[in-house]
Amino acid sequence: VWARGEAAGSFVVRIRPAGDENAPWEQFGPATFDVARDLTAVVRVTGLSPSAQWTYQVIVSPKGKGALQPGGPWRLRTLPKPGEGKVRIAFGSCLKVSVSPEQPVFAPITAAEPDVFLWLGDNCYYTDGDVENPTRLWSRLRQARGLNSTRALLAGTPQLAQWDDHDYGDNNSDRSFR
């Protein structure tokens, strides 16, 4: 589970079978938000049964504060074992907030409940001023991922991504972009 904090701190993930309110929560983590990576962190959740539905929460502990702040609960599905079921894959590209500030296309994608979403490149577009300033690059990415339509997709659907030129920086950029 990938998460971005609002400040320094850490988070854990609690998960249990969906629909079973009496099942104990299993906890994974903690992971510390990495300032060098725009306060992002990853907690790996392992050992889940295939073809199952799960309820999970992200519990954030801000640095210097004792209270844990829960996010969720959200639901996810694990994939079937290979060869034992169908997998629904959704995909998209070219998330340009300056052209479509709300990105309504993600609502029906989320409603279709895909098993995975593939970002096929140009997952965020930067403006000319953004590419000269790493803080602005992170800010533009936060803007794209912070839309209500993308937040819902990110919270309940596993994501895989490939990068194209705009994901690195300016038009026609590649991995050599500073």
C-alpha positions as CSV (number, residue, x, y, z in Angstrom):
1,V,0.0,0.0,0.0
2,W,1.5,3.3,-1.2
3,A,0.6,6.4,0.8
4,R,1.6,10.0,0.9
5,G,1.6,11.9,4.2
6,E,0.8,15.5,4.8
7,A,3.8,15.8,7.3
8,A,6.6,13.8,8.7
9,G,5.4,10.6,10.4
10,S,4.6,7.0,9.6
11,F,1.7,4.6,8.8
12,V,0.6,1.1,9.2
13,V,-2.0,-0.9,7.3
14,R,-4.7,-3.0,9.0
15,I,-6.6,-5.5,6.9
16,R,-9.2,-8.3,7.5
17,P,-11.6,-10.3,5.4
18,A,-14.4,-8.0,4.0
19,G,-17.8,-8.5,5.6
20,D,-16.5,-10.2,8.8
21,E,-16.6,-7.5,11.5
22,N,-15.5,-10.1,14.1
23,A,-12.3,-11.0,12.3
24,P,-9.2,-9.6,13.9
25,W,-7.3,-6.9,12.0
26,E,-3.9,-8.0,10.8
27,Q,-1.3,-5.2,10.8
28,F,1.5,-4.5,8.5
29,G,4.2,-1.8,8.7
30,P,5.1,0.7,9.9
31,A,6.7,2.7,7.1
32,T,8.1,6.2,7.5
33,F,7.1,9.0,5.1
34,D,10.2,9.9,3.0
35,V,10.7,13.6,2.7
36,A,13.0,13.0,-0.3
37,R,10.1,11.3,-2.1
38,D,7.5,13.9,-1.3
39,L,6.4,12.3,2.0
40,T,5.6,8.9,0.3
41,A,6.0,5.4,1.7
42,V,5.1,1.8,1.0
43,V,3.9,-0.9,3.3
44,R,3.9,-4.4,1.8
45,V,0.9,-6.6,2.6
46,T,1.6,-10.2,2.1
47,G,-0.1,-13.6,2.7
48,L,-3.6,-12.7,1.5
49,S,-5.7,-15.5,0.1
50,P,-6.4,-15.3,-3.7
51,S,-9.9,-14.4,-5.1
52,A,-10.9,-12.8,-1.8
53,Q,-12.3,-9.5,-0.7
54,W,-10.7,-7.5,2.0
55,T,-11.3,-4.4,4.1
56,Y,-8.3,-2.3,4.9
57,Q,-7.4,0.9,6.8
58,V,-4.3,3.1,6.6
59,I,-3.4,4.4,10.1
60,V,-1.2,7.4,10.2
61,S,0.9,8.5,13.1
62,P,2.1,12.1,12.7
63,K,5.6,12.7,14.1
64,G,5.5,14.2,17.5
65,K,1.9,13.3,18.1
66,G,0.6,10.2,19.8
67,A,-2.8,10.0,18.1
68,L,-3.2,7.6,15.2
69,Q,-5.3,9.0,12.4
70,P,-7.3,6.4,10.5
71,G,-8.0,6.5,6.7
72,G,-10.6,4.3,5.2
73,P,-11.9,1.7,5.5
74,W,-11.6,0.8,1.8
75,R,-12.0,-2.5,0.0
76,L,-9.8,-4.5,-2.3
77,R,-9.9,-7.8,-4.0
78,T,-7.0,-10.2,-4.5
79,L,-6.5,-11.8,-7.9
80,P,-7.3,-15.4,-8.5
81,K,-4.6,-18.0,-8.8
82,P,-3.1,-18.1,-12.3
83,G,-5.4,-20.1,-14.6
84,E,-8.3,-20.2,-12.1
85,G,-10.3,-17.1,-13.0
86,K,-10.7,-14.0,-15.0
87,V,-9.0,-10.7,-14.3
88,R,-10.5,-7.4,-15.2
89,I,-7.9,-4.9,-16.4
90,A,-8.6,-1.2,-17.0
91,F,-6.2,1.2,-18.5
92,G,-5.7,4.8,-19.4
93,S,-3.1,7.5,-20.1
94,C,-2.7,11.3,-20.7
95,L,-4.0,12.7,-17.4
96,K,-3.8,16.4,-18.1
97,V,-5.5,18.4,-15.4
98,S,-5.1,21.6,-17.3
99,V,-7.4,20.2,-20.1
100,S,-9.9,18.4,-17.8
101,P,-9.6,19.6,-14.2
102,E,-12.0,16.9,-12.8
103,Q,-11.0,13.9,-14.9
104,P,-14.6,12.4,-14.9
105,V,-13.4,9.4,-16.9
106,F,-12.1,7.8,-13.7
107,A,-15.6,7.5,-12.0
108,P,-16.9,4.9,-14.4
109,I,-13.6,3.1,-14.4
110,T,-13.7,2.9,-10.6
111,A,-17.4,1.8,-10.8
112,A,-16.5,-1.1,-13.1
113,E,-14.3,-2.5,-10.3
114,P,-11.3,-3.5,-12.3
115,D,-8.8,-5.9,-10.7
116,V,-5.9,-3.7,-11.7
117,F,-5.5,-0.3,-13.4
118,L,-2.6,0.2,-15.9
119,W,-1.3,3.7,-16.3
120,L,0.0,3.7,-19.9
121,G,2.1,6.8,-19.9
122,D,1.8,10.6,-19.7
123,N,0.3,9.9,-16.2
124,C,0.8,13.5,-15.4
125,Y,1.7,16.6,-17.4
126,Y,4.0,19.3,-16.2
127,T,4.0,22.9,-17.3
128,D,7.1,24.7,-18.5
129,G,7.7,26.3,-15.1
130,D,7.3,22.9,-13.3
131,V,10.2,21.2,-15.0
132,E,12.7,23.7,-13.6
133,N,11.7,23.2,-10.0
134,P,11.4,19.7,-8.2
135,T,8.9,21.1,-5.7
136,R,6.6,22.1,-8.5
137,L,7.0,18.7,-10.2
138,W,5.8,17.0,-6.9
139,S,3.0,19.6,-6.5
140,R,1.7,18.9,-10.0
141,L,1.8,15.1,-9.4
142,R,-0.1,15.6,-6.1
143,Q,-2.7,17.7,-7.9
144,A,-3.3,14.9,-10.4
145,R,-3.5,12.2,-7.8
146,G,-5.5,14.4,-5.4
147,L,-8.6,14.7,-7.6
148,N,-11.7,13.1,-6.1
149,S,-12.0,10.9,-9.2
150,T,-8.4,9.6,-9.1
151,R,-8.4,9.3,-5.3
152,A,-11.2,6.8,-5.4
153,L,-9.5,4.7,-8.1
154,L,-6.2,4.8,-6.2
155,A,-7.8,3.8,-2.9
156,G,-9.5,0.7,-4.2
157,T,-7.7,-0.6,-7.2
158,P,-4.1,-1.9,-7.5
159,Q,-2.0,0.2,-9.9
160,L,0.8,-0.5,-12.3
161,A,2.4,2.2,-14.5
162,Q,4.8,2.7,-17.3
163,W,6.2,6.1,-18.0
164,D,6.2,8.1,-21.2
165,D,7.9,11.5,-21.9
166,H,5.7,13.7,-19.7
167,D,6.1,11.5,-16.7
168,Y,9.8,12.3,-16.6
169,G,9.5,16.1,-17.2
170,D,9.0,18.2,-20.2
171,N,7.7,17.1,-23.6
172,N,10.0,14.4,-25.2
173,S,11.9,13.8,-21.9
174,D,13.3,10.5,-20.9
175,R,15.1,8.9,-18.0
176,S,18.1,11.2,-18.6
177,F,16.0,14.3,-17.5
178,R,17.6,15.7,-14.4
